[in-house]
Every structure is written in C-alpha cells, then in structure tokens.
Amino acid sequence: RETEEKSLQWFLDTVIVSDIRAVIDSGAGYLAFSLIAQSIELLGALLDENDFEFYEKGLPEARFSKGITELFRPINAKYAQYNKADSEYYLWENLRCGMAHILRPKSRILFTGRSEASRSVWKHLEEVNVDGTTCLLMVIEDFHDDLREACRRAINKIPKKTHAKLKQG
C-alpha cells in the first residue's frame, strides 16, 4: 500500500473490514477471531477522549467494553449478556485476553465457521452443548458481519466527537 496518509474511514473499511475478511476467506478464520477482538478495543478507543497511546490500568478493558456496548450490542443484544465481568463467557477476559496473550480463547468459548455451524444447526452467540459441556459458540463470518456493521456505526458517531486523535492518519 502507498505510504500516503489515509483517512480513518479508509482504515476501517480497508484494514479492519476488508483485510480481516481476506484472512477469513484465506481459511485462517481462527486467527481472524484475534483480529476482531483487537478491533473491538480499537473501536472503543475511537469513542473515548484519550489519545490512542494513553494507557492506564483498566483502560483497555473499558475500551473493549465501550466497543461492545455502543457498537455491537445494538447489532445483537447477546453481546451485552457476555460483556459483564460476572458472565461465565466474559468476552474481555475469555475472548480478547485469551486470544491476545495465549492465542486461544479461555473458558468454554468455541470457534467455528458458518458451514460447520449450519450443519449442526448452531447460531453465533448461542450456548451449545458439546460432549456434555456447555460452550459459547462464535461463528467467524457472523462475527465479521457484526464487525463491519460496528465500523459503520463508529463512523456515524465520529462526527459528533472532536478529539484530535480522530484527525490522525
């Protein structure tokens, strides 16, 4: 890609939506779960008033939570159910931290693709029984569809925000 400065809209459309879709289409859907989890944190960062580089304890979790609450929950209310620290499948801890730190989900989160889910008649964010164990099922194509919509929602919210970080290339 050229080195010229790109817009936030370009970044979300190209890097977050299209490039992650390319990872999925290449057959690396498992890795895409990690990329989407990191993208949720970025989307939350777009909505707060801190610089991207600013760090304080608890801020990454707050950003992830904001991304889920403000952008994903309106798409599918089940995200809110798993965006609570007392949830057995708390997405911050079990999805984001698991994938960021050990490249595997914690707890009983189960990853699959749409074709496998449809054979089992399972749906994204459904609690399913696998060999006597209840797991939260995440379907990569559905998760990506929700990410694409969350990016659209973020762009629509950004004109109301004035933080200088939103003007950075």
C-alpha positions in Angstrom: 0.0 0.0 0.0 1.1 3.5 -0.6 2.6 5.4 2.3 0.5 8.5 1.9 -1.7 9.3 4.9 -5.1 7.6 4.9 -8.3 8.6 6.5 -10.0 6.8 9.4 -12.8 5.8 7.1 -10.2 4.2 4.8 -8.5 2.4 7.7 -11.8 0.9 9.0 -13.0 -0.1 5.5 -9.7 -1.4 4.3 -7.7 -2.7 7.2 -10.4 -3.7 9.7 -13.2 -4.8 7.4 -11.6 -5.9 4.1 -8.3 -7.2 5.3 -9.9 -9.3 8.1 -12.4 -10.6 5.6 -9.4 -11.7 3.4 -7.9 -13.6 6.3 -11.2 -15.4 6.8 -11.5 -16.1 3.1 -8.0 -17.5 3.0 -9.1 -20.2 5.5 -7.5 -18.6 8.6 -10.7 -17.8 10.4 -9.2 -18.8 13.7 -6.7 -16.0 13.5 -9.5 -13.6 12.5 -11.1 -14.0 15.9 -8.0 -12.4 17.4 -8.0 -9.6 14.9 -11.7 -8.9 15.5 -11.2 -8.9 19.3 -8.4 -6.3 18.9 -10.6 -4.3 16.5 -13.3 -4.1 19.2 -10.8 -2.4 21.5 -9.8 0.0 18.8 -13.4 0.9 18.0 -14.0 1.6 21.7 -10.8 3.8 21.7 -12.4 5.8 18.8 -15.3 6.7 21.1 -13.3 7.8 24.2 -11.5 11.1 24.9 -8.0 9.6 25.4 -5.1 9.6 22.9 -4.6 6.2 21.3 -1.2 5.8 23.1 -2.5 6.8 26.5 -2.6 3.9 29.0 -3.8 3.5 32.5 -4.9 0.3 34.3 -8.3 -0.7 33.2 -8.4 1.4 30.1 -8.1 -1.4 27.5 -10.9 -3.3 29.2 -13.0 -0.1 29.3 -12.4 0.5 25.6 -13.3 -3.1 24.7 -16.5 -2.8 26.8 -17.4 0.5 25.1 -16.9 -1.1 21.7 -19.3 -3.9 22.7 -21.8 -1.7 24.4 -22.1 1.1 22.0 -21.4 -0.6 18.7 -22.0 -4.4 18.9 -24.9 -4.6 21.4 -27.3 -2.6 19.0 -26.5 -5.2 16.3 -27.1 -8.3 18.5 -28.2 -7.8 22.2 -26.5 -11.1 23.1 -23.1 -9.3 23.1 -24.3 -7.3 26.2 -25.0 -10.6 28.0 -21.4 -11.6 27.6 -19.9 -8.1 28.3 -20.2 -8.4 32.1 -17.4 -9.5 34.4 -19.7 -12.0 36.1 -20.6 -13.7 32.9 -19.2 -17.2 32.5 -18.1 -16.2 29.0 -17.0 -12.6 29.7 -15.7 -11.6 26.3 -13.0 -9.3 27.5 -11.3 -11.9 29.6 -12.1 -15.1 27.7 -12.0 -13.8 24.1 -9.9 -10.7 23.9 -7.3 -11.5 26.6 -7.2 -15.2 25.7 -6.5 -14.5 22.0 -4.1 -11.6 22.7 -2.0 -13.4 25.3 -2.1 -17.1 24.5 -3.7 -17.2 21.1 -6.6 -19.3 22.3 -9.9 -18.4 24.0 -10.2 -19.0 27.7 -13.2 -20.6 29.4 -15.5 -22.6 27.1 -15.7 -20.4 24.0 -16.0 -22.4 20.8 -14.9 -21.1 17.4 -16.4 -22.3 14.2 -17.3 -21.2 10.7 -20.7 -20.8 9.1 -20.7 -24.1 7.2 -19.9 -26.1 10.3 -22.4 -24.2 12.4 -25.2 -24.7 9.8 -24.5 -28.5 9.7 -25.1 -28.6 13.5 -27.9 -26.0 13.3 -26.0 -23.7 15.6 -26.0 -19.9 15.6 -23.5 -17.2 16.5 -23.5 -16.4 20.3 -25.6 -19.4 21.1 -24.8 -21.6 24.1 -24.4 -25.1 22.8 -23.7 -28.5 24.3 -20.6 -30.3 23.1 -19.9 -33.7 24.6 -21.8 -32.7 27.8 -20.1 -29.3 28.2 -21.9 -26.1 27.5 -19.9 -23.7 25.4 -20.5 -20.2 23.8 -20.4 -20.6 20.1 -18.8 -17.9 17.9 -19.2 -18.1 14.2 -16.4 -16.2 12.4 -18.4 -15.0 9.4 -21.2 -13.7 11.6 -18.8 -12.1 14.0 -17.2 -10.4 11.0 -20.6 -9.2 9.6 -21.2 -7.6 13.1 -17.7 -6.0 13.0 -18.5 -4.5 9.6 -21.7 -3.0 10.9 -20.0 -1.8 14.1 -17.4 0.0 12.0 -20.2 1.7 10.1 -21.8 2.7 13.3 -18.5 4.1 14.7 -18.0 6.3 11.6 -21.5 7.6 12.1 -20.7 8.5 15.7 -17.3 10.1 15.0 -18.6 13.4 13.5 -20.0 14.2 17.0 -16.5 13.7 18.5 -13.8 16.3 18.4 -10.7 14.7 19.8 -7.6 15.4 17.8 -6.8 11.6 17.5 -9.7 11.3 15.1 -7.9 13.5 12.6 -4.7 11.4 12.6 -3.9 9.4 9.5 
